[in-house]
Amino acid sequence: MKTYKGVFAGMTMAIAMLTACASGEQKALTVSGLDPAKFDTLINEKPVKLYTLKNQNGMEVCITNYGGRVVSLVVPDRNGKPTDVVLGFDNIAQYTDTLNSPSDYGSSVGRYANRIKNAQFKLNDSTYQLKANDNENCLHGGGTTGWMNQVYDAEQIGDSILKLTIVAQDGENGFPGTVKAVTTYKVTADNMLDMTWEAETDKPTIINQTNHNYYNLSGDFSKPAYEQVLYVNADNFTPSDAKYIPTGEIRPVEGTPFDFRTAHAVGDSIQSKYDQIQNATGYDHNFCLNTFKDGKGDDTQVCASLYSPQSGIFMEMYTNEPGVQVYSGNFQGVGRDADIVRKLGVKYPKHVSICLESQKYPDSPNHPEWASPVLNPGEKYYSHAAYKFSTK
């Protein structure tokens, strides 16, 4: 077993680790084709492994406690063929190599998912300066030093539940408060991946967690996901400026390429000349969910869905959060990213996937009129998202 002194391990060490893991005993692969030995290591002297959740209906979800990342998600297609529907790598070395293969694939994002303008916010008359990692903004809690690149303590409960715990110290990446957070992944009997995020703090802070799976329900990661049919139960969305920060406007989707209230193929509108599409070269926007009313989200109602006519796989999403970020993989296959080899030796093209991230609206700490991300001592943060798979 190799040991990483930090998350910025070079490719030389990564290759050596993989060579060592690959030698010796016969490999026992997951249904998705992963070799668990390629995830068995130490990072900052904490053990990292690949955990497998499954049910009796052919669903398998493989998760590493490095960043709480979903590495593969297998469900049967309309012909019963096991199909991996999420993007990612097949080894821990590429996940940890944040210089050559940076990614948020499948991660449990924290302390604050999405962007905070100027990496700054005010709370109780104090101003907090965060780590700026996306232009001058803070994205996903600080990116390479955020929770998606930290090691969680893991506890697997039976075949279907994984609990991941992280303790973030006061001042980490500029965020106030020591926070203990627990992410729970559960595979249910009816082919649902159910995710909950819970947290407590010792001083006022902000928190906004999500899962960052990149979905391509066709299972073919070599082609853009234009044929995928998207539905979003949202009458409005939040337009963004040139750096993906919400302008503060709540804009109706009516008459725009953001109207997915009637499901249609993503490719129908992703090349639109509409300013918001042009700026992002696709979708990278928050939708204001109709399932969130009077300060409460109804996670018994479908808030979004995705369907692949190619595989017949249909995914329905549920959440108690006010928003969902729809991201169409606009930075995939662009520049250096085009040369990175992922699972099964595939290089990803632009727009290869669709992310559906439950969340508070981006930059909510600077918009008191929106649902609050503030967590105070004595309170319990609870966020829920679930993705149910079937075929048609």
Disulfide bonds with the S-S distance in Angstrom:
none
